[in-house]
Amino acid sequence: MTTEIVKLQGAAYWGKIPDEFAEGLVMEAILRPKEKEFAMELNWEGQSYSVELRRKEDGAFRGGWTCYPREGTAECRLFPSGNLYFLWGTWIEDGGEYKWSAKLKKVERFSREPIPKPKRSRKTG
């Protein structure tokens, strides 16, 4: 896995097996391998979830989420494959245990970030 910061976007799903899973949108996700951090902003039915996880010695990410005024815990394993990242884990909310997953794609920048200006080349004589 790279040591560079990785920006990701995609879809997340959670529910109880074998029930149908709900789908949310991962607006922004950042993987900081060097710091062993994985953070994301999830949007589901107009609610914004902030998720902050840290990689543990066994390779799993564990931490918590907030969706004011609620909060809970989450854990997952992250599986990179080229520009795609898949995660699978457990999500605890309102006393219930759910399975959650996400299919994320590497992006150069998030939509809220400004478009970088092209670099000007200097002409040499």
C-alpha positions, 0 to 999 in steps of 0.5 A, a space after each residue: 500500500 502507498 504511503 501517500 495520502 489517498 482521496 476516495 469517493 464512492 458508495 457505502 452500504 449497511 444493513 443486517 444480513 440477510 436484510 436489504 442494505 441501505 445505500 449512502 454516498 461517500 462524499 469524501 474519504 481520505 486514507 493516510 497510510 503513514 498515520 494509519 488513519 482512514 476518515 470519511 464523510 458519509 451522506 445518507 438520507 440527508 444525514 451527514 456521518 463523520 467516520 474516523 478510524 485508525 489501523 490496528 496491529 491486526 490490520 483492521 481499522 477501528 474507531 467511531 462515527 458521529 451524526 449529531 447528536 448520535 455516535 457509535 463505533 465502526 470497524 472494517 478491513 480495507 482491500 485495495 485493488 488498483 484505483 479501487 478500494 473495498 471495505 467490509 466491517 461492522 457498524 454499531 448504531 442505536 444498540 444494533 450491530 450492522 454489516 457495512 461495506 463501501 466501494 470507493 474509487 481513487 480521485 485526484 481531488 474532491 469536488 469542493 477543491 479548486 481546480 489547479 491552475 496549469 503550470 506555465 512553462 518558461 521559454 528559454 532563449 
